[in-house]
Amino acid sequence: MTQKNAPLQDIGNQTQTALDAAVFQRLLQHLDEHKEVQNIDLMILADFCRNCLGKWYKAAADEAGIDITDEEARARIYGMPYSEWKAKYQQPATAEQLVAFDAKKGAGRRD
């Protein structure tokens, strides 16, 4: 049993994984609650977006030997099929967003 106020390095791998999972679930909830935040905004500011999370989810599943499709991974991140989310919530990129995105790519951004 982990003591209250135990140093992070003393909590154990299983507890660390549970905390990581809880934080990831909270991130997905936060993104779901803020659909107004467009993927291009995330890419400009943080160099990742919901699609990146879907790719990382798929890669983790592949590493674990779990067979899921790209679309299934995206649906986990978006909370619905990507095509549905895109039709309901994705807005066309503004000229300003495109300029900022291009500037970000020119500054050494890597996919």
N, CA, C and O atoms as a GROMACS GRO file, in nm:
protein
  444
    1MET      N    1   0.085  -0.118   0.000
    1MET     CA    2   0.000   0.000   0.000
    1MET      C    3   0.089   0.124   0.000
    1MET      O    4   0.188   0.131   0.074
    2THR      N    5   0.055   0.220  -0.081
    2THR     CA    6   0.132   0.343  -0.091
    2THR      C    7   0.094   0.438   0.022
    2THR      O    8  -0.024   0.457   0.053
    3GLN      N    9   0.196   0.496   0.082
    3GLN     CA   10   0.171   0.592   0.188
    3GLN      C   11   0.128   0.725   0.130
    3GLN      O   12   0.166   0.762   0.018
    4LYS      N   13   0.048   0.797   0.207
    4LYS     CA   14   0.013   0.933   0.168
    4LYS      C   15   0.140   1.016   0.169
    4LYS      O   16   0.223   1.005   0.259
    5ASN      N   17   0.154   1.101   0.066
    5ASN     CA   18   0.270   1.188   0.051
    5ASN      C   19   0.398   1.112   0.021
    5ASN      O   20   0.507   1.164   0.044
    6ALA      N   21   0.386   0.989  -0.031
    6ALA     CA   22   0.506   0.914  -0.070
    6ALA      C   23   0.568   0.980  -0.192
    6ALA      O   24   0.496   1.031  -0.278
    7PRO      N   25   0.700   0.981  -0.201
    7PRO     CA   26   0.764   1.037  -0.321
    7PRO      C   27   0.717   0.963  -0.445
    7PRO      O   28   0.692   0.843  -0.441
    8LEU      N   29   0.706   1.035  -0.556
    8LEU     CA   30   0.654   0.978  -0.679
    8LEU      C   31   0.730   0.852  -0.719
    8LEU      O   32   0.669   0.756  -0.765
    9GLN      N   33   0.861   0.850  -0.702
    9GLN     CA   34   0.937   0.733  -0.742
    9GLN      C   35   0.905   0.610  -0.657
    9GLN      O   36   0.944   0.499  -0.694
   10ASP      N   37   0.836   0.627  -0.545
   10ASP     CA   38   0.803   0.515  -0.456
   10ASP      C   39   0.662   0.461  -0.475
   10ASP      O   40   0.620   0.375  -0.398
   11ILE      N   41   0.588   0.510  -0.574
   11ILE     CA   42   0.447   0.468  -0.583
   11ILE      C   43   0.428   0.336  -0.656
   11ILE      O   44   0.322   0.275  -0.643
   12GLY      N   45   0.524   0.291  -0.730
   12GLY     CA   46   0.513   0.164  -0.799
   12GLY      C   47   0.460   0.179  -0.940
   12GLY      O   48   0.388   0.273  -0.972
   13ASN      N   49   0.498   0.084  -1.025
   13ASN     CA   50   0.461   0.090  -1.167
   13ASN      C   51   0.310   0.081  -1.190
   13ASN      O   52   0.257   0.153  -1.275
   14GLN      N   53   0.242  -0.005  -1.117
   14GLN     CA   54   0.098  -0.021  -1.138
   14GLN      C   55   0.023   0.107  -1.102
   14GLN      O   56  -0.068   0.149  -1.173
   15THR      N   57   0.061   0.169  -0.992
   15THR     CA   58  -0.002   0.295  -0.952
   15THR      C   59   0.032   0.406  -1.050
   15THR      O   60  -0.055   0.486  -1.086
   16GLN      N   61   0.158   0.411  -1.095
   16GLN     CA   62   0.198   0.511  -1.194
   16GLN      C   63   0.118   0.496  -1.322
   16GLN      O   64   0.072   0.595  -1.379
   17THR      N   65   0.100   0.372  -1.367
   17THR     CA   66   0.021   0.347  -1.488
   17THR      C   67  -0.124   0.389  -1.468
   17THR      O   68  -0.185   0.445  -1.558
   18ALA      N   69  -0.180   0.362  -1.351
   18ALA     CA   70  -0.318   0.402  -1.322
   18ALA      C   71  -0.331   0.555  -1.323
   18ALA      O   72  -0.429   0.608  -1.375
   19LEU      N   73  -0.234   0.624  -1.266
   19LEU     CA   74  -0.236   0.770  -1.268
   19LEU      C   75  -0.224   0.823  -1.411
   19LEU      O   76  -0.296   0.915  -1.451
   20ASP      N   77  -0.132   0.766  -1.488
   20ASP     CA   78  -0.115   0.806  -1.628
   20ASP      C   79  -0.245   0.787  -1.705
   20ASP      O   80  -0.285   0.874  -1.782
   21ALA      N   81  -0.311   0.675  -1.684
   21ALA     CA   82  -0.438   0.647  -1.752
   21ALA      C   83  -0.545   0.748  -1.712
   21ALA      O   84  -0.622   0.795  -1.796
   22ALA      N   85  -0.551   0.780  -1.584
   22ALA     CA   86  -0.650   0.878  -1.537
   22ALA      C   87  -0.626   1.015  -1.600
   22ALA      O   88  -0.721   1.084  -1.637
   23VAL      N   89  -0.500   1.054  -1.611
   23VAL     CA   90  -0.467   1.184  -1.671
   23VAL      C   91  -0.504   1.183  -1.819
   23VAL      O   92  -0.557   1.281  -1.870
   24PHE      N   93  -0.476   1.074  -1.889
   24PHE     CA   94  -0.510   1.063  -2.029
   24PHE      C   95  -0.662   1.072  -2.048
   24PHE      O   96  -0.710   1.141  -2.138
   25GLN      N   97  -0.737   1.003  -1.963
   25GLN     CA   98  -0.883   1.010  -1.972
   25GLN      C   99  -0.931   1.152  -1.947
   25GLN      O  100  -1.026   1.197  -2.012
   26ARG      N  101  -0.869   1.221  -1.855
   26ARG     CA  102  -0.907   1.361  -1.828
   26ARG      C  103  -0.872   1.450  -1.946
   26ARG      O  104  -0.947   1.542  -1.978
   27LEU      N  105  -0.760   1.425  -2.012
   27LEU     CA  106  -0.724   1.500  -2.132
   27LEU      C  107  -0.830   1.480  -2.240
   27LEU      O  108  -0.873   1.576  -2.304
   28LEU      N  109  -0.871   1.356  -2.263
   28LEU     CA  110  -0.975   1.330  -2.363
   28LEU      C  111  -1.105   1.400  -2.327
   28LEU      O  112  -1.172   1.456  -2.414
   29GLN      N  113  -1.142   1.398  -2.199
   29GLN     CA  114  -1.263   1.467  -2.154
   29GLN      C  115  -1.250   1.617  -2.178
   29GLN      O  116  -1.344   1.681  -2.225
   30HIS      N  117  -1.135   1.672  -2.147
   30HIS     CA  118  -1.112   1.816  -2.166
   30HIS      C  119  -1.123   1.853  -2.314
   30HIS      O  120  -1.187   1.952  -2.348
   31LEU      N  121  -1.061   1.775  -2.401
   31LEU     CA  122  -1.070   1.802  -2.544
   31LEU      C  123  -1.215   1.790  -2.592
   31LEU      O  124  -1.259   1.868  -2.676
   32ASP      N  125  -1.288   1.692  -2.538
   32ASP     CA  126  -1.428   1.675  -2.576
   32ASP      C  127  -1.513   1.794  -2.531
   32ASP      O  128  -1.607   1.833  -2.600
   33GLU      N  129  -1.480   1.850  -2.417
   33GLU     CA  130  -1.553   1.966  -2.365
   33GLU      C  131  -1.516   2.095  -2.438
   33GLU      O  132  -1.583   2.197  -2.422
   34HIS      N  133  -1.409   2.091  -2.516
   34HIS     CA  134  -1.362   2.210  -2.587
   34HIS      C  135  -1.345   2.182  -2.736
   34HIS      O  136  -1.237   2.196  -2.794
   35LYS      N  137  -1.456   2.142  -2.796
   35LYS     CA  138  -1.455   2.113  -2.939
   35LYS      C  139  -1.427   2.238  -3.022
   35LYS      O  140  -1.391   2.227  -3.139
   36GLU      N  141  -1.444   2.355  -2.962
   36GLU     CA  142  -1.414   2.478  -3.034
   36GLU      C  143  -1.264   2.493  -3.061
   36GLU      O  144  -1.224   2.568  -3.149
   37VAL      N  145  -1.183   2.421  -2.986
   37VAL     CA  146  -1.039   2.423  -3.009
   37VAL      C  147  -1.012   2.332  -3.128
   37VAL      O  148  -1.030   2.210  -3.121
   38GLN      N  149  -0.969   2.392  -3.235
   38GLN     CA  150  -0.947   2.318  -3.358
   38GLN      C  151  -0.812   2.249  -3.357
   38GLN      O  152  -0.719   2.292  -3.288
   39ASN      N  153  -0.802   2.142  -3.433
   39ASN     CA  154  -0.676   2.069  -3.440
   39ASN      C  155  -0.562   2.158  -3.487
   39ASN      O  156  -0.449   2.145  -3.438
   40ILE      N  157  -0.588   2.247  -3.580
   40ILE     CA  158  -0.480   2.335  -3.628
   40ILE      C  159  -0.430   2.425  -3.515
   40ILE      O  160  -0.311   2.456  -3.509
   41ASP      N  161  -0.519   2.467  -3.426
   41ASP     CA  162  -0.477   2.547  -3.310
   41ASP      C  163  -0.382   2.465  -3.222
   41ASP      O  164  -0.279   2.515  -3.176
   42LEU      N  165  -0.418   2.341  -3.198
   42LEU     CA  166  -0.332   2.254  -3.118
   42LEU      C  167  -0.197   2.232  -3.185
   42LEU      O  168  -0.094   2.234  -3.119
   43MET      N  169  -0.199   2.212  -3.316
   43MET     CA  170  -0.073   2.191  -3.388
   43MET      C  171   0.016   2.315  -3.380
   43MET      O  172   0.137   2.304  -3.361
   44ILE      N  173  -0.044   2.432  -3.395
   44ILE     CA  174   0.033   2.555  -3.389
   44ILE      C  175   0.095   2.574  -3.251
   44ILE      O  176   0.213   2.609  -3.239
   45LEU      N  177   0.017   2.551  -3.149
   45LEU     CA  178   0.063   2.579  -3.012
   45LEU      C  179   0.143   2.466  -2.949
   45LEU      O  180   0.237   2.490  -2.873
   46ALA      N  181   0.106   2.340  -2.980
   46ALA     CA  182   0.164   2.230  -2.904
   46ALA      C  183   0.231   2.122  -2.990
   46ALA      O  184   0.286   2.026  -2.937
   47ASP      N  185   0.225   2.138  -3.121
   47ASP     CA  186   0.286   2.040  -3.212
   47ASP      C  187   0.220   1.902  -3.203
   47ASP      O  188   0.283   1.802  -3.238
   48PHE      N  189   0.097   1.895  -3.158
   48PHE     CA  190   0.020   1.772  -3.164
   48PHE      C  191  -0.127   1.810  -3.168
   48PHE      O  192  -0.165   1.921  -3.132
   49CYS      N  193  -0.209   1.714  -3.212
   49CYS     CA  194  -0.353   1.737  -3.216
   49CYS      C  195  -0.426   1.607  -3.186
   49CYS      O  196  -0.363   1.507  -3.151
   50ARG      N  197  -0.555   1.609  -3.198
   50ARG     CA  198  -0.634   1.489  -3.173
   50ARG      C  199  -0.592   1.375  -3.266
   50ARG      O  200  -0.588   1.259  -3.224
   51ASN      N  201  -0.561   1.407  -3.391
   51ASN     CA  202  -0.518   1.303  -3.485
   51ASN      C  203  -0.386   1.241  -3.440
   51ASN      O  204  -0.367   1.120  -3.454
   52CYS      N  205  -0.296   1.321  -3.388
   52CYS     CA  206  -0.170   1.268  -3.334
   52CYS      C  207  -0.199   1.171  -3.220
   52CYS      O  208  -0.140   1.063  -3.214
   53LEU      N  209  -0.288   1.210  -3.131
   53LEU     CA  210  -0.324   1.120  -3.021
   53LEU      C  211  -0.378   0.988  -3.075
   53LEU      O  212  -0.347   0.882  -3.021
   54GLY      N  213  -0.459   0.995  -3.180
   54GLY     CA  214  -0.511   0.873  -3.242
   54GLY      C  215  -0.399   0.786  -3.298
   54GLY      O  216  -0.402   0.664  -3.283
   55LYS      N  217  -0.301   0.848  -3.362
   55LYS     CA  218  -0.186   0.774  -3.415
   55LYS      C  219  -0.106   0.710  -3.301
   55LYS      O  220  -0.062   0.596  -3.311
   56TRP      N  221  -0.087   0.785  -3.193
   56TRP     CA  222  -0.012   0.732  -3.079
   56TRP      C  223  -0.089   0.617  -3.013
   56TRP      O  224  -0.030   0.518  -2.969
   57TYR      N  225  -0.221   0.630  -3.007
   57TYR     CA  226  -0.306   0.525  -2.951
   57TYR      C  227  -0.292   0.398  -3.035
   57TYR      O  228  -0.276   0.288  -2.981
   58LYS      N  229  -0.299   0.413  -3.166
   58LYS     CA  230  -0.285   0.300  -3.258
   58LYS      C  231  -0.148   0.237  -3.243
   58LYS      O  232  -0.137   0.114  -3.239
   59ALA      N  233  -0.044   0.317  -3.235
   59ALA     CA  234   0.092   0.264  -3.219
   59ALA      C  235   0.105   0.185  -3.088
   59ALA      O  236   0.168   0.080  -3.085
   60ALA      N  237   0.047   0.236  -2.981
   60ALA     CA  238   0.052   0.166  -2.852
   60ALA      C  239  -0.023   0.033  -2.861
   60ALA      O  240   0.022  -0.068  -2.808
   61ALA      N  241  -0.137   0.034  -2.929
   61ALA     CA  242  -0.213  -0.090  -2.947
   61ALA      C  243  -0.130  -0.190  -3.029
   61ALA      O  244  -0.124  -0.308  -2.995
   62ASP      N  245  -0.068  -0.143  -3.135
   62ASP     CA  246   0.015  -0.231  -3.218
   62ASP      C  247   0.128  -0.292  -3.134
   62ASP      O  248   0.154  -0.412  -3.144
   63GLU      N  249   0.194  -0.209  -3.054
   63GLU     CA  250   0.303  -0.258  -2.969
   63GLU      C  251   0.254  -0.362  -2.868
   63GLU      O  252   0.329  -0.452  -2.830
   64ALA      N  253   0.128  -0.349  -2.826
   64ALA     CA  254   0.071  -0.443  -2.730
   64ALA      C  255   0.010  -0.565  -2.798
   64ALA      O  256  -0.043  -0.654  -2.732
   65GLY      N  257   0.019  -0.569  -2.933
   65GLY     CA  258  -0.037  -0.682  -3.006
   65GLY      C  259  -0.188  -0.677  -3.018
   65GLY      O  260  -0.252  -0.780  -3.041
   66ILE      N  261  -0.246  -0.558  -3.003
   66ILE     CA  262  -0.392  -0.540  -3.012
   66ILE      C  263  -0.422  -0.488  -3.151
   66ILE      O  264  -0.369  -0.385  -3.192
   67ASP      N  265  -0.508  -0.558  -3.222
   67ASP     CA  266  -0.541  -0.523  -3.360
   67ASP      C  267  -0.658  -0.426  -3.364
   67ASP      O  268  -0.774  -0.466  -3.348
   68ILE      N  269  -0.628  -0.299  -3.384
   68ILE     CA  270  -0.732  -0.198  -3.405
   68ILE      C  271  -0.698  -0.120  -3.531
   68ILE      O  272  -0.582  -0.112  -3.571
   69THR      N  273  -0.800  -0.063  -3.591
   69THR     CA  274  -0.779   0.016  -3.711
   69THR      C  275  -0.748   0.161  -3.673
   69THR      O  276  -0.767   0.202  -3.558
   70ASP      N  277  -0.699   0.236  -3.770
   70ASP     CA  278  -0.677   0.379  -3.748
   70ASP      C  279  -0.806   0.447  -3.708
   70ASP      O  280  -0.807   0.533  -3.620
   71GLU      N  281  -0.916   0.410  -3.774
   71GLU     CA  282  -1.046   0.471  -3.744
   71GLU      C  283  -1.093   0.439  -3.603
   71GLU      O  284  -1.151   0.524  -3.536
   72GLU      N  285  -1.069   0.317  -3.558
   72GLU     CA  286  -1.106   0.281  -3.420
   72GLU      C  287  -1.024   0.362  -3.320
   72GLU      O  288  -1.077   0.406  -3.217
   73ALA      N  289  -0.897   0.382  -3.349
   73ALA     CA  290  -0.812   0.462  -3.260
   73ALA      C  291  -0.861   0.606  -3.257
   73ALA      O  292  -0.871   0.666  -3.150
   74ARG      N  293  -0.890   0.662  -3.373
   74ARG     CA  294  -0.941   0.800  -3.378
   74ARG      C  295  -1.074   0.812  -3.304
   74ARG      O  296  -1.096   0.910  -3.232
   75ALA      N  297  -1.161   0.716  -3.320
   75ALA     CA  298  -1.291   0.720  -3.252
   75ALA      C  299  -1.273   0.721  -3.100
   75ALA      O  300  -1.351   0.784  -3.029
   76ARG      N  301  -1.172   0.652  -3.052
   76ARG     CA  302  -1.144   0.654  -2.907
   76ARG      C  303  -1.106   0.795  -2.863
   76ARG      O  304  -1.147   0.839  -2.755
   77ILE      N  305  -1.031   0.864  -2.944
   77ILE     CA  306  -0.986   0.999  -2.910
   77ILE      C  307  -1.099   1.100  -2.927
   77ILE      O  308  -1.120   1.185  -2.840
   78TYR      N  309  -1.172   1.091  -3.037
   78TYR     CA  310  -1.277   1.188  -3.067
   78TYR      C  311  -1.409   1.159  -2.997
   78TYR      O  312  -1.494   1.248  -2.987
   79GLY      N  313  -1.426   1.037  -2.947
   79GLY     CA  314  -1.552   1.001  -2.882
   79GLY      C  315  -1.663   0.971  -2.982
   79GLY      O  316  -1.779   0.956  -2.944
   80MET      N  317  -1.628   0.962  -3.108
   80MET     CA  318  -1.721   0.932  -3.217
   80MET      C  319  -1.636   0.908  -3.341
   80MET      O  320  -1.516   0.936  -3.340
   81PRO      N  321  -1.695   0.857  -3.447
   81PRO     CA  322  -1.616   0.844  -3.570
   81PRO      C  323  -1.560   0.979  -3.612
   81PRO      O  324  -1.627   1.082  -3.603
   82TYR      N  325  -1.435   0.978  -3.660
   82TYR     CA  326  -1.369   1.101  -3.700
   82TYR      C  327  -1.450   1.177  -3.804
   82TYR      O  328  -1.461   1.299  -3.797
   83SER      N  329  -1.506   1.106  -3.900
   83SER     CA  330  -1.584   1.173  -4.005
   83SER      C  331  -1.702   1.249  -3.947
   83SER      O  332  -1.736   1.358  -3.995
   84GLU      N  333  -1.764   1.193  -3.845
   84GLU     CA  334  -1.877   1.260  -3.778
   84GLU      C  335  -1.829   1.385  -3.704
   84GLU      O  336  -1.890   1.491  -3.716
   85TRP      N  337  -1.719   1.372  -3.628
   85TRP     CA  338  -1.664   1.487  -3.555
   85TRP      C  339  -1.627   1.597  -3.653
   85TRP      O  340  -1.657   1.714  -3.630
   86LYS      N  341  -1.561   1.559  -3.763
   86LYS     CA  342  -1.516   1.657  -3.862
   86LYS      C  343  -1.635   1.732  -3.921
   86LYS      O  344  -1.630   1.854  -3.937
   87ALA      N  345  -1.741   1.660  -3.953
   87ALA     CA  346  -1.860   1.723  -4.012
   87ALA      C  347  -1.929   1.816  -3.913
   87ALA      O  348  -1.981   1.921  -3.952
   88LYS      N  349  -1.930   1.779  -3.786
   88LYS     CA  350  -2.000   1.859  -3.685
   88LYS      C  351  -1.919   1.976  -3.631
   88LYS      O  352  -1.974   2.082  -3.603
   89TYR      N  353  -1.788   1.957  -3.615
   89TYR     CA  354  -1.711   2.052  -3.534
   89TYR      C  355  -1.592   2.118  -3.604
   89TYR      O  356  -1.549   2.226  -3.563
   90GLN      N  357  -1.539   2.056  -3.708
   90GLN     CA  358  -1.419   2.115  -3.769
   90GLN      C  359  -1.457   2.234  -3.855
   90GLN      O  360  -1.545   2.227  -3.940
   91GLN      N  361  -1.389   2.343  -3.831
   91GLN     CA  362  -1.409   2.466  -3.906
   91GLN      C  363  -1.297   2.481  -4.009
   91GLN      O  364  -1.187   2.431  -3.988
   92PRO      N  365  -1.325   2.549  -4.119
   92PRO     CA  366  -1.215   2.576  -4.213
   92PRO      C  367  -1.108   2.660  -4.144
   92PRO      O  368  -1.138   2.749  -4.064
   93ALA      N  369  -0.984   2.632  -4.176
   93ALA     CA  370  -0.873   2.709  -4.119
   93ALA      C  371  -0.879   2.852  -4.170
   93ALA      O  372  -0.906   2.876  -4.288
   94THR      N  373  -0.854   2.945  -4.080
   94THR     CA  374  -0.850   3.086  -4.119
   94THR      C  375  -0.716   3.115  -4.185
   94THR      O  376  -0.621   3.037  -4.174
   95ALA      N  377  -0.709   3.227  -4.253
   95ALA     CA  378  -0.583   3.270  -4.315
   95ALA      C  379  -0.474   3.284  -4.209
   95ALA      O  380  -0.359   3.247  -4.232
   96GLU      N  381  -0.512   3.338  -4.093
   96GLU     CA  382  -0.415   3.356  -3.984
   96GLU      C  383  -0.364   3.222  -3.932
   96GLU      O  384  -0.245   3.206  -3.905
   97GLN      N  385  -0.453   3.125  -3.919
   97GLN     CA  386  -0.412   2.992  -3.873
   97GLN      C  387  -0.316   2.929  -3.973
   97GLN      O  388  -0.215   2.869  -3.934
   98LEU      N  389  -0.347   2.941  -4.101
   98LEU     CA  390  -0.261   2.883  -4.203
   98LEU      C  391  -0.122   2.947  -4.204
   98LEU      O  392  -0.022   2.877  -4.219
   99VAL      N  393  -0.116   3.078  -4.187
   99VAL     CA  394   0.013   3.147  -4.180
   99VAL      C  395   0.092   3.098  -4.058
   99VAL      O  396   0.211   3.069  -4.068
  100ALA      N  397   0.025   3.091  -3.944
  100ALA     CA  398   0.092   3.045  -3.822
  100ALA      C  399   0.138   2.900  -3.835
  100ALA      O  400   0.246   2.864  -3.790
  101PHE      N  401   0.056   2.816  -3.896
  101PHE     CA  402   0.091   2.675  -3.916
  101PHE      C  403   0.211   2.663  -4.009
  101PHE      O  404   0.303   2.587  -3.981
  102ASP      N  405   0.210   2.737  -4.118
  102ASP     CA  406   0.322   2.734  -4.211
  102ASP      C  407   0.450   2.784  -4.144
  102ASP      O  408   0.557   2.729  -4.167
  103ALA      N  409   0.438   2.887  -4.062
  103ALA     CA  410   0.554   2.939  -3.990
  103ALA      C  411   0.608   2.834  -3.894
  103ALA      O  412   0.730   2.818  -3.879
  104LYS      N  413   0.519   2.762  -3.829
  104LYS     CA  414   0.558   2.657  -3.736
  104LYS      C  415   0.634   2.546  -3.809
  104LYS      O  416   0.737   2.499  -3.763
  105LYS      N  417   0.581   2.506  -3.925
  105LYS     CA  418   0.648   2.403  -4.005
  105LYS      C  419   0.786   2.451  -4.048
  105LYS      O  420   0.882   2.374  -4.048
  106GLY      N  421   0.796   2.578  -4.085
  106GLY     CA  422   0.923   2.634  -4.129
  106GLY      C  423   1.024   2.646  -4.018
  106GLY      O  424   1.144   2.661  -4.043
  107ALA      N  425   0.976   2.639  -3.893
  107ALA     CA  426   1.066   2.653  -3.778
  107ALA      C  427   1.119   2.517  -3.730
  107ALA      O  428   1.171   2.506  -3.619
  108GLY      N  429   1.106   2.416  -3.814
  108GLY     CA  430   1.163   2.286  -3.779
  108GLY      C  431   1.066   2.186  -3.722
  108GLY      O  432   1.108   2.086  -3.665
  109ARG      N  433   0.937   2.209  -3.735
  109ARG     CA  434   0.837   2.116  -3.686
  109ARG      C  435   0.850   1.983  -3.760
  109ARG      O  436   0.870   1.981  -3.881
  110ARG      N  437   0.838   1.872  -3.686
  110ARG     CA  438   0.843   1.740  -3.747
  110ARG      C  439   0.717   1.663  -3.711
  110ARG      O  440   0.667   1.674  -3.599
  111ASP      N  441   0.666   1.587  -3.805
  111ASP     CA  442   0.549   1.501  -3.780
  111ASP      C  443   0.592   1.370  -3.717
  111ASP      O  444   0.508   1.285  -3.688
   0.00000   0.00000   0.00000
